[in-house]
Each structure stands twice: as structure tokens, then as C-alpha cells.
């Protein structure tokens, strides 16, 4: 159920063993564009090769010049590396034909100070309490028109919504059955130019709520596999690595995702 839209700023939080941690912030600008600033952990890579994350930001733009498409942009700034920007287009909002995937994120252990909660006048939404020693949260973010109805009732995920002036954001979340690590991971939607890649235009079309659940489940399975592989690569214990490889073999292998 959506909160009252008396403010243009939100904080999506979780509690870890009773301590509130801030996952990401959402801000609606005056023009209607919405910025989602993800707390993606403190680094990319494994020490000693880790690089500090300076900014991990998603933005959803009203795109008034296009009668058909809404633009999503992902900006990633990593210490010592050029800024990386990727984009995606979708007709889901303006055609009111469903929803579009923005990203799916697996949390870290949320121990770093970057997750500390700031006290301000933003609306805080708490997404539950869990122990990072035993679980990591996986959260998928989708967007559609404010009047679009997300009518799926997934059995393995919980649903939250936020409505802004021009968009409805839908959040699907679940938890892994293995503990989190200091490293998070995110899968981001990108689209391709149909002029360059024939047939790519279908990736820009809105999808149903049930299809959103399928996309979330596919990205969830890939993020669980990635977590297991990270456990494997960090360990020097061959017996433990063999057990992890066995678990990786049991993970579902999603079909090619049409994100």
C-alpha cells in the first residue's frame, strides 16, 4: 500500500537484528524526474583489488520530447575509473501497458557506515527485519504509469508501491537462505538500439505484473548464484569449495531474460 505523497523524498530501509539500515533513497524532482540513489556497499571487487564506490544512481526521466518512451539512466562512479552511464527506454509508462524493470539488487551485510540512517523529513519505509549472518535481501524495482495496477500476487516475494506524479514504482523483495557478504551486486536493465540490433524494440515494451514476477525470479536466481560463486572464490578450503560448487549446480538456470 502506497504512503501518502506529501513529500517528494523517501528512504527505503531494512532492520538488521533490530538496527535500521538505509538501502536507498528516492527523490522526485520538480520536473517529475525521479532519482534512486542506491547504497551499493563500499566497494567493487575483492581486496586487494577493491575500488571504492563513489556513487550508484538510477534516474527515471519524464522524457517530454518523446511521445512514446520513458528514459532510465544508470550512473556509476568508481574510484580511479571513468564514470559509467547506461540507459534503457520503455513505453510502459506512456502506453500504460504494464511495467518495466529498472534493476534487481542483492544487499551486502549492511555493516558499512554508508548504510547509517540520516534523520530528516523524508518518508521512511521499512522493508522488514533480518539477520545478514543468515540472509541477504534481494529487491527488484519496476516502474509503470501511476494508474497501472500491479495485480500479481507472488508466493515467494513481498510487494511495496510508491506513486509519484508521473510514475508508479513497484518493489518486489525476498531473502536468500545463505548469509550476506560485505559485497552487494546489482543487475541493471539496458536496452539496445533497434537500428543496430534487429528485434531489440520488443525489449522496450511494457510487461504484465506476472511477467515482472518472472523477471524478478530470474534475476534473483542469478544473484543467488553470484553470491555462492563469491563464497567459493573467497575460500581456500577445498572441501568447502566443493560443497559450494554442489549448491551452485542445484541453482535454477534462468532462461535468457528479456529485461
PyMOL commands that set and color helices and strands:
alter all, ss='L'
color gray80, all
select helices_A, chain A and resi 92-95+113-115+200-204+209-234+238-250
alter helices_A, ss='H'
color red, helices_A
select strands_A, chain A and resi 9-16+19-28+34-38+43-44+51-61+70-78+84-90+99-106+123-130+137-144+158-163+168-175+185-188
alter strands_A, ss='S'
color yellow, strands_A
deselect
rebuild
show_as cartoon
